[in-house]
Amino acid sequence: MERARVELFHITRAYEELMRRYQRTLFNVCARYLGNDRDADDVCQEVMLKVLYGLKNFEGKSKFKTWLYSITYNECITQYRKERRKRRLLDALSLDPLEEASEEKAPKPEDRGGLDRWLVHVNPIDREILVLRFVAELEFQEIADIMHMGLSATKMRYKRALDRLREKFAGVTDE
């Protein structure tokens, strides 16, 4: 570990060996936490980059393995929250109000072309409201303050944006 820390950015062999040593376990931890290999692979790559750039500042007050898995845990939580936010947005866009709370019947991003496919169908202000509400998880008053709009105008734009998206994708579930 110390050799990797000293050599970093000039010689990466020690860093590469260090990552090889932990890569399989790291991936397994991520896959179990996140529930799928695609997200686990993404998180592993992110963790390896954070280790690469953070190794110079690692002081050794804890074991390297403890530090590594602390980074891994935090990245897994971040990824999990991102996926949960996407699901909440897609749930809100559900065509049947009774299905909004059901994660089993919520459309999956890969089934409908991803979140971006939904958001290109609203104007930029409405898109920003939807993103601030579902991705940033802000309250309507916070969104209104950020966008310099009244609270009632913010709520109305939010509702209209959801209605437009529901109308636009009314036939998607039949595909």
N, C-alpha and C positions, 0 to 999 in steps of 0.2 A: 504494500500500500504506500509506504513512504517513498519508494523508488518511483512509483507512478506519479506521485504528487510533485516530486522534484523535477522529473523529466518532462512533464506535461507541456504540450504545444510544440516542443521541439522534437521529442521522441515519444511516440505513443505506444510503443510495444508493451510497456508495463501496464499502462491503462487498459489496453486491449486484453491482456491476460487477466487482469482483475475483473473485467466485465464478462469474459468467457467463463470465469470461475462461478459467477453468480447469475448468469443469464437464464439458465433453465429454471432455477428456483424463483427468480424474480418474475419470469413469465407465468409460472404456475400460481404464484400468489395473486398476480393481477387477474389471471383468467378466472380463478375461483371467486375473487371479489366482484369482478365486473360481469361474469357470466358468459362472456364470448371472447373468442380468440382475436377478432379484429381489434376490439378496444384494448385488449390486453397487450397486443403488439404495439399499438400506438403509445400506450402509457409506458411500456418498457423503453421505447425509443426516447421518449421525453425524459424519463428518469436517467438514462445513460447520458443525455446531453446535460442535464442538471449536475450530474456527478462530474462530468468532464470540466464544466465551468466552475463548479464549486469545490473541487478537490484542493485547489491551491489554498482555500480558506479553511479547510478542515483542520481543526486544531488537535484532534485526537483525544478530546476529553471523554468521548464515548468510543466504543468499538466501531470500526468501519461498518461492520454488518448492521449495527443498530442505526447508524446514520443513514445507510443505504435504504433500509426498510422504512425508516421514518419518511424519507423522500417518496418512496414507493407508495406508502399508505396515503400521503397527502395528494399525490397525483391520481390515485385511484378514486379518492373522494371527489376530487375536482371533475374527473371524467364522469363519474356516476351522476353528479349534480347536473352536468351538461345534458346528459341523456334524459334525465328526469324532466328538465325544463323543456326539451324538445317534445317529449311525450305529453306534457301538460298543454303545450300550444296545440298539438295535433288533437288532443282530447277536446279542447275548446272549439276546434273547427269541425268537430264531429257533426254529422248531419242530423242525428237523432239526439235531442237533449237528454233522453234517458240513458244514452250511451256515454255521455261526457265523462262520467266518473269511472267508467269501466276501462281498465288497462287492457283487458283481453280483446275488446272489440275496437280499440282505438287504432286508427290507421297508422301503419309503420312508415317512417320516412322513405325506406327503400321501396315500399309498395307504391308510393305516389310521386316518386321522383325527388324526394328530399324536401327539406324545409324551404329551401330557396325557391322551389317550384311554386309553393304557396304564396310566398311573400312578393313575388314579382307581379302579382295580380292586384296589388293595392298601391295607392299613391304613396310617395315617400313619407309624408306625415303620418299616415295610418300605419305604414310599415314600422316606423319608429315607435309608435305607441304600442304596437303588438310586441315588438322586440323588448322594449323597456318593461312591459308587463310580464311577459312569459320568460324571457331569457334573463333579464336583470332582476326579475321578481319584485318590482317596485309597486307601491300602492298608487292608486289613481292620483292622489294629491301630490305625490312626489313627481309623477309624470307631468302633471299639469304645471308644476313649478319649473321643471327642467325645460319644458317646451313653451313656457310663457303663455299658457292658455288657461281658461277658466276650468274649474273642476267639472262642471256639467258638460262643457264642450268636449273635454277629454273623454268622458264616459260615452258621450254620444258618438264620437268618432270611432272609439273602440268597438262599440256595438255595431255600427254600420260596416266597419271593416270586416268583422266576423260574419255578418250577414252576407256581404258581397262574396266572401270566400266560400261560404256554405252554398250559395247559389251557383257559383262558378264550378264547384266540384260536386254538384248534386249527383251526377251520373258516374263519378269515379268508382264508387263502391260496387257498381254493376259490372265492371270490367272483368 
